[in-house]
Amino acid sequence: MSRFHGYLLCVTCASPNANGHFLDLNGERFCLPCYVLKVNPEHPSTDEMKAAKEQALVKWKCAKWSRDDYKLPNGPLSVS
């Protein structure tokens, strides 16, 4: 089974997205702070949204599997 590697990049700022902090619109993926700035530049809490996204991204990256967890098999055992 394939492993999930991420939530792609934001079209505007090209930063990686974290779970629950992105929006798909017309085939493009935006992070929430960039979309809010695009739609409503005077929104008061965009800095808080950016900080929450960065914290979620750090937490998600720490939860990812490392290469040590995926050891390659030794191959087929000989029959003899």
N, C-alpha and C positions, 0 to 999 in steps of 0.2 A: 504494500500500500504506500502511496506517495506521501510525503510529509509536507505540511503547510509551511510556506516560507515567509509570508508577510501579506500586508494589505496594500501593496503598491505604493506609489509616490503621489504626492499632491501635484496637480498640474501647475499651480501658481508658484509655490515656494520650493518644490522639488524635494521636500523632506518626507521621510517615511511616515505612514499613517499607523495609528494604533487602533485596536478594537473599540468601536463606539465613538470614535473621534473623526469620522470622515463622512462624506456625503457624495453619492453618485448622482450626477445630473447630466443628461444628454450625452452619455457615454464618457464623461470625464469625471475624475475623482478629485474632490477638494477636501482639504482638512477643514474642520469647522471654523477655526479662526480666520482662515483665508476667505472662506465663503461669506462669513458674516461681514468681514471688511469690504468684500466686493458688493454686497447687497446694502449694507448699512454701515458706512465708514465711521459714523459717530457713535457706534455701540460702546457702552462704557466698560464692558468686561472682556475685551479681546485679549488683554494681557493674562488674565486669569485662565482663559481658555487655552492659550498657548502653553502656560505652565502645566495645566492639567494634562494636555496632550503629551508633553515631554515626559512627565512623570509616568503616565500610562505606557509610553513607549519604552522607558527604561525598565519598568516592571515586566513588560512583555518580553523584552530581550533577555532578561535574566531567567525567565521561565522557559525559554526555548531549550531544546535538547542540544547538548554539546556533542562534538564528534566522539568524545570518549564513551558516550552512551551507545553509539552505533559502531561497534567493532565489526570488522569484516570477518566473515566466516573463514575457517581454515580450508575450506574446499571439501570435495567429496572424500570420504574415507575409502581406503583401498579394500577390496573384497577379500584379498588373500590373507 
